Amino acid sequence: MARKPRFNLPGVPQHVVQRGNNREPCFYAVGDYYRYLDYLHDAAIKNHAVIHAYVLMTNHVHLLVTPGEDYSITHMMQDLGRKYVRYINRTHSRTGTLWEGRFKANLVDSEAYLLTCMRYIEMNPVRAGIVNSPGEYRWSSYAKNAQGRSDRIIETHPLYLALGNTNLQRRHTYRELFRYHPDDTQVHAIRDALSQELVLGRDDFKDRIEQMLKRPTRPGQPGRPRIAEPATIYYVM
């Protein structure tokens, strides 16, 4: 069966997940996390991709990325994967595949879901029972976004910048968002969009994506998308 083509739109964020093969670890030692982040930083710059949030779990990774070009995310993940797999196999005397097939990704309606998706990503260690609060986990962007720790990988999104007039205000407002976990409806929407590699967003956002790409954005939607009134093409930052 042919692979389903990905949704790619420059300027529209994507939630990206890659899992270890058979849910096995993709990080074995502290140095592996550092090496992955180094390769991620280089691959993002090379391929014109901007990273807003991430978490590195033992057997999978989550990224929130805005591509600058159609190819940005695919090429970034390919470059990252080649270097990191070679490093892991050489360092830990292993052979064979590390990742479970190709990565999964879905478009994110930034105005409705970007901050929710950032919380979902950075709350992964808490949901997994590894830590009690996201600030206790070492390998995520929470320390940058909520606490101001230096992190060369992260570039702030305009919606994050709108959280306050100063960095101190933004970090405080961002931390306050974590007082309330995403509700079940939001979590299901995030997971469903990712598992089916569709679009996470409001109906009007999905309608615009369908018009632009001539592809269904909703699960179980047969045939060509319906034709709506002409809409201005825009890129969500």
C-alpha positions, 0 to 999 in steps of 0.5 A: 500500500502506498504511503499517505502523503503528508500535510506540509504547509510552510508556516503552519506548525506540526506536532511530530512524534517518533517512537523506538522500534517495538517501543524499545529505548532510543536513549540509553545514557545521558550522553545520548540525549545531549547528542540527539539535541545537538543533531536536532539543532543542526538539522533544524537550522539546515532545513529551515525548521523552527522548534517551539517545544520538545520532550525526549522520553526513553522510547520516543520523542515529541516535537512541535515544529514550524517548517519554513519550506515544504520539505523542512520537517521531512528532511530535518527528520531524515538528517537527524535520524541518519546521524543519530542511528549511526551514533547509537549503533556505534556507541552501544555496539548494536545493529539494525533499526532504531525507529518504528517506521517513519515519524508521525506528524499532523498540522496544528491550528496554532490559534486554537491548539498551539499552547495546548499542544506545547503543554501536552508535549511538556506534560508527557513525563508527568503523565508517564509517572516519571516526575510529579511536575514538568519542571523536574524533567531534564529533557524537555523544553519546559525549562526554557519556556516556563523557567527561562533556562537557556536552550538554543534549540527553542525559538519562541512562537508569536503566540508565546510572545503574546503571553506578556510584555516581558520575558518574566511575564511570559514565563509566569503566564506560561507556568499558569497554564500548567495549573490546568491539564488539557481536558480529555476532549483536548487530549483525545483530539491531539492523539487522534489527529496524530495517530491518523496524521490529519489536522488538529484544529477548528472546523474553519481551519480544516476547511481552509486546509482542504481548499488549499491542498484538495485533501480531506482533513477529517477521519473517514471523509470520503472522496474529494473535499467539498467546495466552499466559498473562496477563502484567502490563503494564509499561513498560520504562524 
